[in-house]
Amino acid sequence: MERLIAIPAPRRHWRLRLGFVLGLLWLGPGVTFAAAPLNGAWREIHAQDTAQIVLDEYRAGLLKSFDPSLLQRFPRSTAGSWIVIAPQPPWDNSERVLTIYPPPLSTVTVLTQGGTQSLAMDDFSAPAHGHGRLAWRVPATMAASAPILLRFQPSPTLSAPVRFQLQPWDEYLQQDAQWLVFASACFAVMLAMVLMALCFAQMLRDVTYAWYAGYVLCYTLIQGIQTGFVFHPLEWGWLSGMALMIGPAAVALSVAFASLFMMRFCELQRYAPLLRVPIMALAVGMIQLVLMRCSQIELLVDVAQILLNPLLMIGATLLLIAASVAAARGSRQAWFFLAGWTPLLLLTALTSAQTNGALPQLDWLNDASLAGGAFEAIVLSLGLADRALRLRHDRDNVQVLADHDALTNTLNRRAWTERASALLANGPSRPIALLFLDLDHFKLLNDHQGHNTGDRALIAVARALATELRPTDLLGRYGGEEFVALLDGTMPQQAMHVATRLCRRVHRLEIPVSDEPLLLSISIGIAIHEEGDDLEALVERADQAMYDAKLNGRNRVCMHADTVSSNTSRNQRLHVVEKREHDS
């Protein structure tokens, strides 16, 4: 129905402009600018190679050709790879930048006639850095048609595919700024969700929020290392040279935190108890991999590296199955988990396939993974908020059930006593009246017509009393057929009027007690709060007044004797004062 509501023109235009800007931020990193056409060729590095030998082989057509504009994976080797990037006509002699995206974890060396320059994500000495990619500013003295020779150092891990672009300096700056805005927004969202979760974990004493914060924080660190954001623009120099150790450890920890979070968040104990054991084993196994990775023992490090990817595949599948089972069996939070986890899992699968040489055209998958992390953080945060509201709603329902009498829906004795004591203890001195109510001939009603009829009579009387009293008055069932009502800010005469009205209202219900023409009625005793009274003393006086009403014939109201005498003496004093003023 909301889609049919007309939006005023200025507001609609504002929304269109906002959507257009957000669309640009989303699509910005994937926009392809008018880059110069390139040819590419490569081969593995040999022991006796020099730059001139490689260039001569390139001109002779002895190198393997590839398209630099598409993602290309170079085989992992112990020596590394030579890559030649050759600009094609029409040549552009303006200031240009060669970019490599996504940035490889290994070092790339550019060889020119003027010397060499190393490019690396954790290199802080280079005069210019690309954000989310490696960038090399082509010297002005270099001919536009001259081939560019690159040496890729061997990578200790599986090398990711990369693509190359040769852009004019202005276009490079524009694309670089767009990526910075996009990446900063994604990281800001994830870190904001982490801080929110940590605050809620502290306030609510709920470890579920802590596991969520650990998972999102680890994923943020993974993306920060893979994109180079922690190096440029954050300039975290202390991470230099540690990416190969911290990255896999963060991956394993993220799976461990995700497993612990998912078990509590999706309530596997209730909806999928058989899957808790393998998921807990997955979390423990991932933590062990982290310890092995950080042990600096070569054998353990190698074993951890071999086991990491298979365990990741098994763990992702297991979490997906567990969440699906829990969702099918009624877990509301499992749907939130699936909504956030499944897109990221799909992107991870596509990225893994791309690493093996598939999907070379989808060069936006790395940026999509970054956006997917922010999307998942938001979705899971919404799920946590929904969980907190549901738990609070359940707690409030339990509190209501615990405080109210199951039959009459009035406050039970414990809850009424707590609230009445708090009312007497707080606030300035003011008139407070307590009414003690007891049904007349109720035992006779139960004996002649049964307890079911008696229960129905109690329900009808409780409704009648609640209707006559104010919402601020405390009405409770004190026990059996006894009720109590605390009237705040009520003078004795007002209390008498209220109690009399209650007696008439109950009598008008015309509930027969037995076959005799005897109707159910109520006797009420009233006590007025005096300075120094506690609740027990006030109830005792009202109870005594109620028995006086019983002895005087039932179906009536009786004020406690102390209250009557104090009111009489007060009236006498007022009469004497008024007489003296009149005589004077």
VEXFI-571851 format. One record per residue (C-alpha): y, z, x. Coordinates in pm, 1 decimal, always signed. Last residue first. Layout:
# VEXFI-571851
PT,yy,zz,xx
PT,Y,Z,X
...
# end
This chain:
# VEXFI-571851
PT,yy,zz,xx
PT,+3843.6,+6732.3,-1358.2
PT,+3622.5,+6799.5,-1657.7
PT,+3485.2,+6442.6,-1652.5
PT,+3410.2,+6454.2,-1278.0
PT,+3232.8,+6786.2,-1327.4
PT,+3028.3,+6642.1,-1614.1
PT,+2926.4,+6331.9,-1411.4
PT,+2811.8,+6551.0,-1123.7
PT,+2608.0,+6774.7,-1354.4
PT,+2440.7,+6472.6,-1521.6
PT,+2355.9,+6316.4,-1181.3
PT,+2192.8,+6642.3,-1077.5
PT,+1990.7,+6650.0,-1400.4
PT,+1884.7,+6286.0,-1350.3
PT,+1765.3,+6368.3,-996.6
PT,+1577.2,+6670.7,-1127.4
PT,+1405.1,+6455.5,-1388.4
PT,+1325.3,+6175.1,-1136.3
PT,+1173.2,+6427.6,-894.9
PT,+969.6,+6581.4,-1177.7
PT,+841.0,+6245.5,-1296.7
PT,+752.0,+6128.7,-943.9
PT,+568.5,+6452.3,-870.9
PT,+381.3,+6425.5,-1202.9
PT,+239.0,+6079.3,-1130.9
PT,+344.2,+5822.9,-1390.7
PT,+92.9,+5747.1,-1668.6
PT,+29.9,+5416.2,-1838.3
PT,-190.2,+5364.1,-2143.4
PT,-512.6,+5210.4,-2266.0
PT,-692.1,+5545.9,-2230.1
PT,-658.0,+5854.9,-2453.8
PT,-461.3,+6116.8,-2257.1
PT,-755.5,+6195.5,-2030.9
PT,-772.8,+5834.5,-1909.9
PT,-395.3,+5826.1,-1842.4
PT,-427.8,+6150.1,-1646.9
PT,-709.4,+5986.5,-1453.4
PT,-471.2,+5699.3,-1364.4
PT,-208.2,+5951.3,-1247.1
PT,-462.5,+6104.7,-1012.8
PT,-546.8,+5759.3,-874.6
PT,-174.1,+5686.3,-821.9
PT,-142.5,+6010.6,-626.7
PT,-445.5,+5928.1,-411.6
PT,-327.4,+5572.7,-349.6
PT,+8.0,+5698.0,-218.5
PT,-158.3,+5957.1,+4.3
PT,-389.2,+5695.9,+155.1
PT,-107.3,+5447.6,+204.2
PT,+104.8,+5684.6,+409.1
PT,+394.3,+5877.6,+268.9
PT,+662.8,+6016.2,+502.9
PT,+948.8,+5913.6,+276.3
PT,+828.4,+5866.0,-79.7
PT,+640.6,+5574.4,-231.3
PT,+624.4,+5587.0,-609.7
PT,+292.6,+5653.0,-782.5
PT,+172.4,+5489.9,-1103.3
PT,-157.2,+5529.5,-1288.3
PT,-291.5,+5259.0,-1517.6
PT,-560.4,+5265.6,-1785.0
PT,-708.9,+4936.0,-1901.5
PT,-852.8,+4798.5,-2222.6
PT,-1173.6,+4630.3,-2343.2
PT,-1191.3,+4615.6,-2719.8
PT,-1381.5,+4847.2,-2953.4
PT,-1479.5,+4734.0,-3303.2
PT,-1837.8,+4856.2,-3254.0
PT,-2091.2,+4596.2,-3147.0
PT,-1995.0,+4669.9,-2792.4
PT,-1706.3,+4622.2,-2544.3
PT,-1537.1,+4330.6,-2719.5
PT,-1290.1,+4135.1,-2502.8
PT,-972.9,+4090.2,-2703.7
PT,-769.5,+3938.7,-2419.0
PT,-473.0,+4100.8,-2595.2
PT,-579.4,+4437.9,-2452.0
PT,-543.7,+4303.1,-2100.4
PT,-191.5,+4173.0,-2168.9
PT,-84.1,+4493.1,-2341.7
PT,-189.3,+4709.5,-2050.0
PT,-23.6,+4473.4,-1801.1
PT,+305.2,+4486.9,-1994.5
PT,+293.8,+4864.4,-1984.9
PT,+238.2,+4852.3,-1609.5
PT,+537.0,+4621.9,-1557.6
PT,+766.9,+4834.9,-1775.3
PT,+657.0,+5156.7,-1601.5
PT,+712.5,+4996.5,-1259.1
PT,+1063.4,+4896.6,-1365.5
PT,+1133.2,+5257.8,-1463.8
PT,+1001.9,+5382.9,-1129.6
PT,+1206.5,+5136.2,-919.3
PT,+1042.5,+4827.8,-767.9
PT,+1131.3,+4678.9,-428.3
PT,+770.8,+4602.3,-336.5
PT,+504.6,+4632.9,-606.1
PT,+161.2,+4726.6,-470.2
PT,-122.6,+4653.0,-712.4
PT,-464.0,+4817.6,-724.7
PT,-775.6,+4723.7,-922.1
PT,-1080.6,+4927.1,-1026.9
PT,-1377.1,+4783.2,-1220.9
PT,-1614.1,+4801.8,-924.0
PT,-1399.2,+4861.1,-613.4
PT,-1039.9,+4829.9,-503.4
PT,-990.0,+4475.9,-626.5
PT,-653.4,+4364.0,-499.9
PT,-305.1,+4265.8,-612.4
PT,-18.8,+4267.1,-362.5
PT,+306.6,+4170.3,-535.0
PT,+495.6,+3880.5,-373.0
PT,+362.4,+3623.4,-621.5
PT,+499.7,+3840.5,-905.8
PT,+261.7,+4007.7,-1149.1
PT,+185.0,+3897.2,-1505.6
PT,-32.1,+3598.1,-1412.2
PT,-221.7,+3792.6,-1144.8
PT,-308.1,+4064.0,-1399.3
PT,-435.2,+3812.0,-1653.6
PT,-642.6,+3630.2,-1393.3
PT,-798.8,+3957.2,-1274.3
PT,-876.9,+4056.5,-1636.4
PT,-1051.4,+3725.8,-1706.3
PT,-1258.4,+3747.1,-1385.3
PT,-1356.3,+4109.6,-1457.0
PT,-1462.9,+4014.3,-1811.5
PT,-1675.0,+3727.6,-1681.1
PT,-1846.5,+3969.1,-1442.3
PT,-1912.0,+4214.0,-1727.6
PT,-2061.1,+3937.9,-1938.2
PT,-2293.4,+3853.3,-1649.7
PT,-2370.8,+4223.1,-1605.9
PT,-2518.9,+4258.2,-1951.3
PT,-2380.7,+4289.4,-2304.6
PT,-2456.6,+4649.7,-2407.6
PT,-2492.0,+4828.6,-2072.7
PT,-2226.5,+4620.3,-1895.7
PT,-1971.0,+4675.8,-2171.6
PT,-2048.6,+5049.7,-2184.4
PT,-1991.1,+5067.9,-1811.9
PT,-1651.7,+4898.8,-1863.7
PT,-1540.9,+5155.4,-2123.6
PT,-1180.2,+5144.8,-1997.2
PT,-1090.4,+4927.6,-1698.3
PT,-918.4,+5109.7,-1411.3
PT,-576.8,+5025.0,-1264.9
PT,-395.0,+5203.9,-980.6
PT,-34.4,+5085.5,-959.5
PT,+166.5,+5151.9,-644.0
PT,+546.4,+5139.4,-651.8
PT,+777.6,+5074.6,-359.7
PT,+1145.2,+5164.3,-349.8
PT,+1310.7,+5079.7,-17.5
PT,+1320.8,+5229.3,+332.5
PT,+1381.9,+4957.1,+590.3
PT,+1112.5,+4710.8,+704.7
PT,+761.0,+4752.4,+825.6
PT,+510.2,+5038.4,+795.4
PT,+470.5,+5027.7,+417.3
PT,+416.9,+4650.6,+416.5
PT,+170.4,+4669.4,+706.6
PT,-28.1,+4938.1,+523.6
PT,-34.1,+4721.7,+208.9
PT,-153.4,+4420.5,+405.9
PT,-437.0,+4608.2,+578.2
PT,-542.1,+4795.0,+262.2
PT,-546.6,+4473.6,+57.2
PT,-759.2,+4298.4,+319.6
PT,-1011.6,+4582.3,+333.1
PT,-1028.5,+4635.9,-44.8
PT,-1072.4,+4270.6,-134.1
PT,-773.0,+4056.9,-220.7
PT,-811.9,+3878.0,-555.1
PT,-1051.1,+3586.9,-605.1
PT,-1220.3,+3777.5,-894.5
PT,-1583.1,+3727.0,-793.7
PT,-1581.7,+3654.4,-417.7
PT,-1314.5,+3914.3,-343.3
PT,-1070.2,+3769.7,-97.6
PT,-996.7,+3849.8,+267.3
PT,-1315.9,+3712.9,+429.5
PT,-1314.1,+3396.5,+221.0
PT,-948.9,+3336.1,+305.2
PT,-1016.2,+3399.3,+673.4
PT,-1312.2,+3159.6,+667.0
PT,-1092.0,+2895.2,+507.9
PT,-820.8,+2956.3,+768.7
PT,-1078.1,+2923.4,+1047.2
PT,-1209.2,+2599.1,+900.1
PT,-855.0,+2460.3,+878.6
PT,-785.5,+2571.2,+1235.3
PT,-1105.0,+2406.3,+1354.7
PT,-1011.4,+2087.4,+1169.5
PT,-658.9,+2089.9,+1312.1
PT,-793.4,+2141.8,+1665.5
PT,-1049.0,+1863.6,+1622.1
PT,-783.9,+1623.0,+1492.0
PT,-566.0,+1706.4,+1792.3
PT,-863.1,+1651.8,+2022.8
PT,-933.9,+1316.8,+1857.8
PT,-568.4,+1217.2,+1893.1
PT,-594.0,+1309.5,+2259.5
PT,-911.4,+1100.2,+2282.3
PT,-724.8,+799.9,+2142.5
PT,-424.4,+849.3,+2372.2
PT,-634.1,+890.0,+2687.4
PT,-846.1,+589.5,+2588.3
PT,-537.1,+370.6,+2551.3
PT,-400.3,+484.7,+2888.9
PT,-734.9,+407.4,+3054.0
PT,-753.0,+71.3,+2879.1
PT,-407.1,-17.4,+3012.4
PT,-534.3,+37.0,+3366.4
PT,-854.7,-150.1,+3290.2
PT,-645.7,-434.6,+3148.7
PT,-457.0,-449.9,+3478.2
PT,-784.1,-499.4,+3662.0
PT,-912.8,-746.1,+3402.0
PT,-607.4,-973.4,+3430.5
PT,-771.9,-1219.4,+3674.1
PT,-1001.8,-1347.1,+3404.1
PT,-1042.1,-1700.8,+3543.6
PT,-1311.3,-1604.6,+3795.6
PT,-1545.4,-1484.9,+3515.8
PT,-1859.1,-1434.2,+3728.1
PT,-1881.7,-1381.0,+4105.5
PT,-2065.3,-1048.2,+4133.2
PT,-1739.1,-855.1,+4125.1
PT,-1657.2,-1036.7,+3802.1
PT,-1972.8,-901.3,+3642.0
PT,-1864.4,-550.3,+3741.6
PT,-1516.2,-615.3,+3600.2
PT,-1669.0,-735.9,+3273.6
PT,-1887.5,-424.1,+3251.7
PT,-1590.7,-198.2,+3327.5
PT,-1382.9,-373.5,+3061.1
PT,-1661.1,-318.2,+2808.0
PT,-1686.9,+49.2,+2902.8
PT,-1311.1,+85.7,+2864.4
PT,-1325.0,-72.6,+2520.8
PT,-1621.4,+154.7,+2423.6
PT,-1478.7,+486.8,+2545.6
PT,-1166.1,+520.7,+2329.8
PT,-1303.2,+416.6,+1990.0
PT,-1645.0,+564.5,+2071.9
PT,-1492.5,+903.0,+2152.9
PT,-1282.5,+898.3,+1835.9
PT,-1593.4,+813.2,+1634.4
PT,-1778.6,+1101.0,+1801.2
PT,-1503.3,+1336.4,+1682.4
PT,-1607.1,+1289.8,+1317.5
PT,-1968.4,+1379.9,+1388.3
PT,-2169.1,+1279.3,+1081.1
PT,-2517.1,+1179.0,+1192.6
PT,-2417.8,+820.1,+1274.9
PT,-2132.3,+949.0,+1491.9
PT,-2367.7,+1180.6,+1684.3
PT,-2614.2,+896.3,+1742.3
PT,-2337.3,+660.6,+1857.1
PT,-2191.2,+925.3,+2089.8
PT,-2531.7,+988.5,+2245.2
PT,-2601.5,+615.9,+2289.3
PT,-2262.6,+551.0,+2454.4
PT,-2300.8,+853.3,+2679.2
PT,-2645.8,+736.5,+2788.3
PT,-2529.4,+380.7,+2856.9
PT,-2240.0,+502.2,+3071.1
PT,-2470.2,+741.5,+3256.5
PT,-2736.7,+481.6,+3333.1
PT,-2480.3,+232.8,+3464.2
PT,-2299.2,+497.5,+3667.0
PT,-2629.1,+633.2,+3798.4
PT,-2722.2,+287.1,+3925.5
PT,-2375.5,+248.6,+4089.4
PT,-2373.2,+587.1,+4265.8
PT,-2728.5,+602.7,+4400.1
PT,-2678.7,+375.2,+4704.1
PT,-2343.4,+534.1,+4799.6
PT,-2490.5,+884.8,+4766.0
PT,-2784.9,+786.9,+4988.1
PT,-2547.4,+646.6,+5251.9
PT,-2331.0,+960.4,+5248.2
PT,-2639.2,+1182.3,+5274.2
PT,-2767.8,+991.3,+5576.1
PT,-2427.8,+984.9,+5747.2
PT,-2355.7,+1354.2,+5705.6
PT,-1983.7,+1368.1,+5624.6
PT,-2067.8,+1622.4,+5347.2
PT,-1805.0,+1474.5,+5112.2
PT,-2034.1,+1207.4,+4970.7
PT,-2323.8,+1450.1,+4937.5
PT,-2103.2,+1696.5,+4749.8
PT,-1976.9,+1420.4,+4521.4
PT,-2332.4,+1299.9,+4460.7
PT,-2430.6,+1655.4,+4365.5
PT,-2149.7,+1661.8,+4108.4
PT,-2283.2,+1336.0,+3965.8
PT,-2632.9,+1481.1,+3936.4
PT,-2506.2,+1792.4,+3755.6
PT,-2318.3,+1580.1,+3499.6
PT,-2619.3,+1349.2,+3449.4
PT,-2851.3,+1649.0,+3405.5
PT,-2614.7,+1780.3,+3137.2
PT,-2636.4,+1440.5,+2967.2
PT,-3015.9,+1440.6,+2994.3
PT,-3037.2,+1792.4,+2841.7
PT,-2783.0,+1743.0,+2563.4
PT,-2960.0,+1436.5,+2421.9
PT,-3219.3,+1637.6,+2225.6
PT,-2945.7,+1834.8,+2047.6
PT,-2787.5,+1528.3,+1883.4
PT,-2571.0,+1639.6,+1587.9
PT,-2533.1,+2016.4,+1624.7
PT,-2563.3,+2080.6,+1997.8
PT,-2414.6,+1734.4,+2049.3
PT,-2083.8,+1853.6,+1910.8
PT,-1894.2,+1529.3,+1988.9
PT,-1621.3,+1716.3,+2181.1
PT,-1856.0,+1968.4,+2336.1
PT,-2110.3,+1726.1,+2482.8
PT,-1844.4,+1456.9,+2540.9
PT,-1633.8,+1682.0,+2761.3
PT,-1925.1,+1777.5,+2985.2
PT,-2031.7,+1413.6,+3018.1
PT,-1676.9,+1287.2,+3075.9
PT,-1623.5,+1555.2,+3342.2
PT,-1938.0,+1444.1,+3528.6
PT,-1849.3,+1074.9,+3487.5
PT,-1498.8,+1138.5,+3623.3
PT,-1644.5,+1339.2,+3911.8
PT,-1862.5,+1047.7,+4020.3
PT,-1570.4,+803.8,+4011.0
PT,-1340.7,+1052.2,+4189.2
PT,-1596.9,+1089.9,+4468.6
PT,-1626.6,+710.6,+4494.8
PT,-1245.9,+679.9,+4539.7
PT,-1191.9,+985.2,+4762.4
PT,-1413.2,+864.2,+5047.3
PT,-1307.1,+500.2,+5072.6
PT,-946.4,+594.3,+4992.0
PT,-921.7,+845.3,+5277.7
PT,-758.1,+626.1,+5543.9
PT,-407.5,+704.7,+5418.9
PT,-422.5,+967.6,+5144.3
PT,-171.7,+1191.6,+5327.9
PT,+76.1,+902.3,+5313.4
PT,+130.6,+938.1,+4941.6
PT,+412.4,+682.1,+4922.6
PT,+431.9,+684.9,+4540.7
PT,+544.2,+317.1,+4526.4
PT,+320.9,+212.9,+4695.7
PT,+41.4,+431.8,+4831.4
PT,-61.6,+608.1,+4509.8
PT,-5.8,+283.0,+4320.2
PT,-253.6,+96.1,+4543.5
PT,-418.2,-61.9,+4239.4
PT,-762.1,+71.2,+4325.6
PT,-627.3,+405.8,+4447.7
PT,-409.5,+479.5,+4144.4
PT,-681.8,+350.5,+3913.1
PT,-931.6,+597.2,+4056.6
PT,-673.4,+879.0,+4053.4
PT,-598.5,+815.2,+3685.2
PT,-972.1,+814.2,+3610.2
PT,-1005.0,+1150.6,+3784.7
PT,-710.8,+1291.8,+3586.2
PT,-853.1,+1159.2,+3258.5
PT,-1190.2,+1327.8,+3320.5
PT,-1044.4,+1656.0,+3445.8
PT,-805.9,+1679.2,+3148.4
PT,-1092.3,+1613.3,+2905.4
PT,-1304.9,+1883.2,+3071.1
PT,-1010.6,+2125.6,+3047.7
PT,-952.7,+2042.1,+2678.9
PT,-1316.5,+2120.3,+2601.1
PT,-1281.8,+2451.6,+2788.6
PT,-1106.7,+2608.6,+2488.8
PT,-900.0,+2920.0,+2558.1
PT,-657.6,+2801.3,+2289.1
PT,-337.5,+2851.8,+2491.1
PT,-477.6,+2767.0,+2834.2
PT,-685.5,+2469.0,+2720.3
PT,-390.0,+2356.4,+2507.4
PT,-160.7,+2352.9,+2810.1
PT,-422.4,+2172.9,+3019.8
PT,-466.7,+1911.1,+2746.9
PT,-91.7,+1845.0,+2725.3
PT,-66.9,+1809.6,+3103.3
PT,-356.5,+1562.6,+3109.1
PT,-214.5,+1361.3,+2816.7
PT,+117.4,+1333.9,+2998.8
PT,-68.2,+1221.6,+3312.6
PT,-240.6,+942.5,+3120.9
PT,+77.5,+824.7,+2949.3
PT,+278.9,+832.5,+3272.2
PT,+8.2,+634.0,+3452.3
PT,+19.9,+362.5,+3187.9
PT,+402.4,+352.0,+3179.0
PT,+423.9,+339.1,+3558.6
PT,+172.7,+53.2,+3565.7
PT,+368.4,-159.4,+3316.5
PT,+710.2,-89.7,+3465.4
PT,+583.5,-155.4,+3818.7
PT,+406.0,-472.7,+3707.3
PT,+725.5,-606.6,+3555.8
PT,+921.0,-526.9,+3872.5
PT,+667.9,-712.6,+4088.7
PT,+678.5,-1015.0,+3860.0
PT,+1056.6,-1032.6,+3888.9
PT,+1054.8,-973.1,+4263.3
PT,+795.7,-1247.3,+4313.4
PT,+996.2,-1488.4,+4103.5
PT,+1302.3,-1425.8,+4318.6
PT,+1107.7,-1465.4,+4646.8
PT,+949.7,-1797.1,+4555.5
PT,+576.6,-1764.6,+4506.5
PT,+259.7,-1841.1,+4703.2
PT,-35.0,-1699.1,+4512.5
PT,-383.6,-1594.1,+4622.1
PT,-683.4,-1463.8,+4425.5
PT,-924.0,-1182.9,+4501.1
PT,-1287.4,-1095.3,+4429.6
PT,-1396.8,-734.4,+4502.1
PT,-1586.1,-652.7,+4820.7
PT,-1884.8,-420.4,+4787.2
PT,-1819.9,-131.4,+5021.2
PT,-1778.9,-95.9,+5397.1
PT,-1542.0,-395.3,+5394.4
PT,-1531.4,-628.2,+5691.2
PT,-1176.1,-725.4,+5793.3
PT,-1028.8,-1028.4,+5618.9
PT,-854.7,-1258.7,+5866.7
PT,-584.9,-1481.0,+5723.5
PT,-449.5,-1816.2,+5846.5
PT,-159.0,-1973.6,+5658.5
PT,-141.6,-2354.2,+5665.8
PT,+192.6,-2514.9,+5752.7
PT,+345.2,-2734.7,+5480.1
PT,+648.7,-2513.5,+5416.7
PT,+718.6,-2489.5,+5788.4
PT,+751.2,-2136.5,+5926.1
PT,+1094.9,-2040.7,+6056.7
PT,+1189.1,-1865.1,+5734.4
PT,+897.0,-1627.5,+5783.7
PT,+659.7,-1593.3,+5483.6
PT,+684.8,-1248.0,+5329.9
PT,+335.0,-1107.6,+5299.5
PT,+227.2,-920.3,+4987.6
PT,-81.7,-717.4,+4904.9
PT,-123.4,-634.8,+4537.4
PT,-55.8,-362.5,+4275.7
PT,+294.9,-320.5,+4409.3
PT,+361.9,-552.5,+4702.5
PT,+503.4,-405.9,+5017.3
PT,+780.2,-517.7,+5249.8
PT,+877.5,-387.0,+5597.2
PT,+518.0,-295.7,+5690.3
PT,+479.8,+49.9,+5846.3
PT,+332.0,+233.1,+5547.7
PT,-14.0,+75.9,+5561.0
PT,-236.8,+241.6,+5298.3
PT,-266.0,-71.7,+5082.8
PT,-328.2,-290.9,+5385.4
PT,-161.3,-594.6,+5544.2
PT,-166.7,-641.4,+5918.5
PT,+77.3,-874.9,+6091.7
PT,-1.3,-1105.9,+6381.1
PT,+205.2,-1299.0,+6633.2
PT,+486.1,-1558.0,+6628.7
PT,+246.8,-1849.5,+6603.3
PT,+98.7,-1694.1,+6295.3
PT,-205.6,-1481.4,+6214.3
PT,-202.1,-1268.2,+5897.4
PT,-444.2,-973.7,+5910.2
PT,-604.9,-828.5,+5595.5
PT,-728.9,-469.7,+5607.9
PT,-1004.3,-350.6,+5374.5
PT,-964.7,-197.4,+5028.7
PT,-867.8,-532.5,+4881.7
PT,-547.2,-560.4,+4674.2
PT,-611.3,-734.2,+4342.3
PT,-442.6,-971.2,+4401.5
PT,-329.9,-1119.0,+4732.9
PT,+34.3,-1232.0,+4746.7
PT,+208.5,-1482.9,+4973.1
PT,+587.5,-1457.8,+4946.1
PT,+842.9,-1738.0,+4981.4
PT,+1205.7,-1793.4,+5088.1
PT,+1295.1,-2156.1,+5018.3
PT,+1128.3,-2447.8,+5201.4
PT,+928.9,-2559.7,+4897.9
PT,+663.0,-2824.0,+4943.2
PT,+576.5,-3067.9,+4667.5
PT,+314.7,-3084.1,+4796.5
PT,+27.1,-2850.6,+4880.6
PT,+38.5,-2515.0,+5055.2
PT,-272.3,-2442.0,+5270.0
PT,-438.9,-2099.2,+5260.0
PT,-702.2,-2057.6,+5532.7
PT,-941.4,-1764.8,+5512.7
PT,-1151.7,-1628.4,+5801.6
PT,-1409.5,-1366.6,+5701.6
PT,-1542.4,-1030.6,+5823.5
PT,-1765.1,-936.9,+6117.7
PT,-2033.9,-720.2,+5956.9
PT,-2047.6,-932.0,+5646.2
PT,-1978.7,-887.3,+5276.4
PT,-1957.3,-1223.3,+5108.1
PT,-1612.3,-1343.1,+4998.0
PT,-1543.7,-1319.9,+4627.0
PT,-1294.4,-1568.5,+4483.4
PT,-1074.4,-1510.9,+4179.9
PT,-904.1,-1834.2,+4085.6
PT,-564.8,-1957.6,+4212.7
PT,-706.7,-1984.8,+4566.9
PT,-951.0,-2262.4,+4463.2
PT,-1231.3,-2277.8,+4718.2
PT,-1333.6,-2485.1,+5022.5
PT,-1601.7,-2397.6,+5274.7
PT,-1483.6,-2476.2,+5627.3
PT,-1584.6,-2780.0,+5835.2
PT,-1318.0,-3014.7,+5693.4
PT,-1191.2,-3127.7,+6035.4
PT,-850.9,-2976.4,+5959.1
PT,-1022.6,-2645.0,+5880.3
PT,-1230.7,-2663.1,+6198.3
PT,-910.4,-2709.8,+6399.7
PT,-750.5,-2414.6,+6219.1
PT,-1050.7,-2192.8,+6299.3
PT,-1052.9,-2291.9,+6666.2
PT,-677.1,-2234.4,+6694.0
PT,-699.4,-1884.6,+6550.4
PT,-972.8,-1786.9,+6792.8
PT,-1342.1,-1733.3,+6734.3
PT,-1587.7,-1635.4,+7008.7
PT,-1777.2,-1367.0,+6809.2
PT,-1795.5,-1551.9,+6480.1
PT,-1602.1,-1473.3,+6162.0
PT,-1745.4,-1596.5,+5831.3
PT,-1600.7,-1906.0,+5670.2
PT,-1309.4,-1994.8,+5444.1
PT,-1108.8,-2269.8,+5275.2
PT,-820.8,-2273.7,+5029.0
PT,-585.8,-2528.2,+4878.0
PT,-263.1,-2420.9,+4714.3
PT,-19.5,-2536.6,+4447.3
PT,+308.3,-2338.2,+4462.2
PT,+345.6,-2069.6,+4198.4
PT,+530.0,-2127.8,+3870.5
PT,+481.0,-1781.0,+3731.0
PT,+160.1,-1657.7,+3574.9
PT,+209.6,-1381.0,+3321.8
PT,-71.2,-1125.2,+3335.2
PT,+140.3,-840.3,+3466.3
PT,+401.7,-900.7,+3194.9
PT,+165.8,-926.1,+2900.5
PT,+179.8,-561.7,+2805.2
PT,+542.9,-504.7,+2901.5
PT,+639.5,-831.0,+2732.8
PT,+456.5,-729.1,+2420.0
PT,+633.8,-396.3,+2422.2
PT,+968.5,-578.2,+2436.2
PT,+871.5,-811.8,+2150.6
PT,+745.1,-522.4,+1941.2
PT,+1073.8,-338.2,+1992.9
PT,+1272.0,-647.4,+1894.9
PT,+1061.0,-694.6,+1584.4
PT,+1099.7,-329.8,+1493.1
PT,+1477.0,-349.0,+1527.7
PT,+1481.1,-662.6,+1316.2
PT,+1283.3,-483.1,+1045.0
PT,+1521.9,-188.2,+1058.6
PT,+1825.3,-412.1,+1022.9
PT,+1662.4,-610.5,+736.8
PT,+1554.4,-318.0,+521.8
PT,+1174.9,-280.1,+502.8
PT,+1001.7,-372.4,+177.0
PT,+690.5,-168.3,+95.5
PT,+385.8,-392.2,+51.2
PT,+233.5,-295.7,+387.1
PT,+237.0,+70.0,+287.5
PT,+0.0,+0.0,+0.0
# end
